[in-house]
Amino acid sequence: MVHIFNYKNNYYIYDVGSGSLHECDENTAKYLLAQQGEKVDISTITEEEIKEIEEGVAALKKEGLYEKEEISAYPMKSGDVKALCLHICHDCNLRCRYCFADEGAYHAQREFMSEQTAKRAIDFLIENSGNRKILEADFFGGEPLMCLKTIKNVVAYAREREKQTGKKFLFTTTTNALLLNDEAIEFFNAEMENVVLSLDGRKEVHDAIRKTVNGKGSFDLVINNVKKFVQSRGDKSYYVRGTFTSKNLDFSNDVIFLAENGFDSISMEPVVTPIEDLAIKEEHLSSICNEYENLCEKYLDKYKKGEGFNFFHFNIDLEGGPCLSKRVSACGAGNEYFSVTPNGDIYPCHQFAGEEKFLMGNVYEGKINADIRKQFATSCLFTRKKCDGCFAKFICSGGCSANNYHYTGDIETPYEITCEMMKKRAEIAMHILAEKKRIKK
């Protein structure tokens, strides 16, 4: 499959099979689109130009960079568990309206994971990790910093288990930063491989959704904590992660606001919620795609000024990114990766937590439901038939299984609104790759 597109009068050819990106002129783009059956006027293209275009295509084909056969073999997924999301806390000190986790409670009682259960989860991961040496554990909530003492003790326990087993743990956490004090900062910098900090951007945008339990905005309570942490982080990984809703479709201003406040690793995610006045709907897609274009221009402007930053959705590596097999098999939820709730119950991932249909076992029992695991183990890009003709399929891997299920009722059926945003971001990311090369010259 070859995807030909125009972005701001820049013409690109993306070969899906090889993952290669080529720039071309307008006539080449028109001619190749016509060859694909598109209704394009090519009457002004001369025979000499057509000959030159065809020679260029032939050269690319010879190098395996045009119409390369796409991988179609099913990737065998490992039966070894590599990661757990530990719901260390089903409670939160904020009451964010769009929270998929029911403001931290996951549609159940508010509770904390005991130290005993968290340690048992670590043992469960080790016991089911097979020959894997590198294991991952993410402390999640609710708000994990409400359980900092437990997290510290569990990390210390895992470090002891490393010595006994030869395994290596990489820890991450996601926090709203309300309790991010000096003690937490020092601990995170010492032990966390990555830290995700929730901040939606401009004060008025953040405060409209991310409120404290008394109904007041939380921006002023968290902004300095986030700044202090980022300044202390050095070269270690972090993301300041925002969420945009239908209320702030001008989200490029929030991304730039975050960048100008000293945050150089930023993610801004579209909300996933059934709440009517916040949800992203089909009618918003045109505005959202235009806003990604606005963000692209602002992003490149800062890059040219030497003020570049890392924006998650504009990151694309067509040469050294994840291997093709990994892109096909996707995230590993329900097979190599699980979430564990405070009572030790196991689910495919944090977004399935609390759904009885997807309860897979308990860490104290040590067994995983084989039927549910098989459902996820056999799921991959090739089983998501709607992805077959999509140029971005090896970039997004068929989308999030949880989002697919919650919006379509089937983990194999992609959520089309997310698909449209992904395709737009992919084209922009490719344009940015090309533009950065031009700037460097």
C-alpha positions, 0 to 999 in steps of 0.5 A: 500500500502506498499513501500519497498526501499533501500537507501545506503544499508539500507532497509526500509518498509513504510506503506502508510496507517498508515504512519509508517516506519520500517527498515529491512534487505536485505532478508526481503526486497527481500522477501516482494518485491517478494510477491508484484510481483517484479522479485527478486531472493529469492532462498538463503532465507531459510524457517526458515528465511521466517517463521521469516519474515512472523511472523514479518509482522503478528505482524505489521499487528496486530498493524495496521502498515502494509497494513493498509487500507488507508483513502478513504473518501472525506474530507469536506473542510471548506467554511471559508476563512483562508488566503490571499496572498496580492500582495502589489507590482506588481513591483520589484527592481530585474530582476530575469530571472526565475521569474514566475511573469514576474520579478514582473509585472505579465505580466501587468503594474507595480503597487502598491496596495493602502493602501485602497485596502489592508485594504479592503482585510483585511476586506474581509478576516474577513467577509469571515472567519466564525468561524475561529479565526486565520487568515493569510495574506502574503505580496507578490510581486514583492518586498514587501519592496518597499511598507513598509509604506503601509505594516506597516499601513495595519498591524496596521489596522489589529491589530485594527480589531483584537480588534474589532472582536476577530480574530488573524492575523499571517503575513508573507512576502517574500523579496529579501532583497535588501531593508532590512534595520534596519527599516524593520528588526525591523518591521519584527521581531515585526510583521511577523510570518515568513519571506522568504528571497530569496538567491540562494546560491553561489555568482556566482550562485545567480548573474547569475540569480538574477540581478538588474535592471541595469543588475548587480548581487545582491549577494553583495547587499543582503548577509549582509542584510540577515545575519543581519536579521537572527542574529536578528531573535532569535527563530522566524521563517524564511527561506532562500529560494534558487532556482536551475535551470539546470545551477546549478544541483550541488545545494547541494553546494549552500545549504551547502554554505547557512548553512555555512553562518549561515543560519539554516533554508533553502529551495532550490526549483527546478525552475518552468519556461518555459525558455529553458536554465533554465528549469528542464527537464526529462533528468536532473532527474538522476543528480538531484536525485544523487544530493539529495543523495549528499546533504543527506550525507553532511546534515548528516555529519553536523548533526553528527558534531553538525552543523545540520540545517533545510532543508525544503525538508528533513523535514518529520513527520510521527507521529505528522505531518498534520492530514490525512484529511489535507494531502488529502485536500492539500493547500486550494488554490481557496477555503480557500486561495486566492491571491489579486492583486493590484486592488483588483482582487481575484485569487486562489493563487499567481501563478494564478494571472493575468490569466483571466480564474481564476479571481474569483472576487474582494474584493470591490465586496465581492463575489467569483465566485462559479463555480471556487471555487467549482472546487478547493473545490472538488479537492483533492488527491482522484480526482488526479487519477495518484496519486492512486498508489504512495507511496508519495501521503499522503506526497505531497497531489497530488502536486501544483494545479498551477504547475499541470495546467501550465504544464499539463493543468489540476489542477488534473493531476500532473506534473511528473517531480515534482513527481519524485523529490518528491518521491526521497526526501521522501525516503531520508527524511525517511532515515534521520529519521532513521539515526538520531535515530541511531546517537542519540543512 
